[in-house]
Amino acid sequence: MATVLALSGSPSPTSRTTCLIERTATDLRAHGHHTRTLALRELPAAPLLAADTKDPAIARAVRLVAEADALVIGTPLYKAAYSGLLKTFLDLLPQHALTGRPVLPLATGGTPAHVLAIDYALRPVLTSLGAQVAQGWFVWDQHVATAPDGTTTLDAATGHALDRITGQFAEHLAPSTLAAA
């Protein structure tokens, strides 16, 4: 059983990205893995922007990354790149913070034209941190419904596809695979 940290890089409290993160965390638990979720928007802004790793909340977030066997990283895409919130957090991590760790990148965006942002914007940063980056998954915003009360749900086809991607990632997290990493 792996411990997986699911990071949401969305600055919004009503978030399609968080919907993906929560669904993926639930699916990973169903595959026998332990998950923790961290919404980066809940970190204190001033210490985050100053990369103050001595701040208790920032130190805890960095510690959660260090303790995780694997990560799921979700982000909305803005202007063909991942969120500045996520970038700010990744920048304060030590250079080799993700060495050997499997990472599943997930992204939401308003246009299918942003589908390549995972590979051209996010993957290089994760790789530079040492991550073993899995095949990412992009979800078009119109495939995630937001109700008036703020709850979000995936349409059936998108949910099924995400379950398949999560299942593949979960299989990759078998104890023998993690021990070899």
KAVEN-V303053 format. One record per residue. N is the residue number from 1. RES is the residue in one letter. SS is DSSP state (h for helix, s for strand, l for the rest). Layout:
N|RES|SS + N|RES|SS
//
This chain:
1|M|l + 2|A|l + 3|T|s + 4|V|s + 5|L|s + 6|A|s + 7|L|s + 8|S|s + 9|G|l + 10|S|l + 11|P|l + 12|S|l + 13|P|l + 14|T|l + 15|S|l + 16|R|h + 17|T|h + 18|T|h + 19|C|h + 20|L|h + 21|I|h + 22|E|h + 23|R|h + 24|T|h + 25|A|h + 26|T|h + 27|D|h + 28|L|h + 29|R|h + 30|A|h + 31|H|l + 32|G|l + 33|H|l + 34|H|s + 35|T|s + 36|R|s + 37|T|s + 38|L|s + 39|A|s + 40|L|h + 41|R|h + 42|E|h + 43|L|l + 44|P|l + 45|A|h + 46|A|h + 47|P|h + 48|L|h + 49|L|h + 50|A|l + 51|A|l + 52|D|l + 53|T|l + 54|K|l + 55|D|l + 56|P|h + 57|A|h + 58|I|h + 59|A|h + 60|R|h + 61|A|h + 62|V|h + 63|R|h + 64|L|h + 65|V|h + 66|A|h + 67|E|h + 68|A|l + 69|D|l + 70|A|s + 71|L|s + 72|V|s + 73|I|s + 74|G|s + 75|T|s + 76|P|s + 77|L|s + 78|Y|s + 79|K|l + 80|A|l + 81|A|s + 82|Y|s + 83|S|l + 84|G|h + 85|L|h + 86|L|h + 87|K|h + 88|T|h + 89|F|h + 90|L|h + 91|D|h + 92|L|h + 93|L|l + 94|P|l + 95|Q|l + 96|H|l + 97|A|l + 98|L|l + 99|T|l + 100|G|l + 101|R|l + 102|P|s + 103|V|s + 104|L|s + 105|P|s + 106|L|s + 107|A|s + 108|T|s + 109|G|s + 110|G|l + 111|T|l + 112|P|h + 113|A|h + 114|H|h + 115|V|l + 116|L|l + 117|A|h + 118|I|h + 119|D|h + 120|Y|h + 121|A|h + 122|L|h + 123|R|h + 124|P|h + 125|V|h + 126|L|h + 127|T|h + 128|S|h + 129|L|l + 130|G|l + 131|A|l + 132|Q|s + 133|V|s + 134|A|l + 135|Q|l + 136|G|l + 137|W|s + 138|F|s + 139|V|s + 140|W|s + 141|D|h + 142|Q|h + 143|H|h + 144|V|s + 145|A|s + 146|T|s + 147|A|l + 148|P|l + 149|D|l + 150|G|l + 151|T|l + 152|T|s + 153|T|s + 154|L|s + 155|D|l + 156|A|h + 157|A|h + 158|T|h + 159|G|h + 160|H|h + 161|A|h + 162|L|h + 163|D|h + 164|R|h + 165|I|h + 166|T|h + 167|G|h + 168|Q|h + 169|F|h + 170|A|h + 171|E|h + 172|H|h + 173|L|l + 174|A|l + 175|P|h + 176|S|h + 177|T|h + 178|L|h + 179|A|h + 180|A|h + 181|A|l
//
